[in-house]
């Protein structure tokens, strides 16, 4: 029987804990980017490129991890 908790992490060459930690890390970064967007919406002179920089960083990291497989 396949373990539903480890099937996907195994398929990308990671343990359950490593995969979960990376996902939580991305989540925290995107949450911060979201807060920056809300602040920027009200105060356009604040966080002018913060959210887009975070988004690019997360995307580049995901792409790099996919290439390593």
C-alpha positions, 0 to 999 in steps of 0.5 A: 500500500502506498503511503499518501503522505510520502508518495509526492515527496518521494516523487520529487526526491525529498523526505516528508519533513524536508518537503513540508519544511520547504512548503511552509517556507514558501507559504511564509514568504508568500504571506509576507508578500501578500501583506506587503501588497495590502500595505502597498495598495494603501500606501503606494510609496511603500514596498514598491517592489517587495512582493514581486521580488519575493514572488520571483525568488520563490519561483526561481527556487521552485524551478531550480529544485525541479531541475535538480530532480 
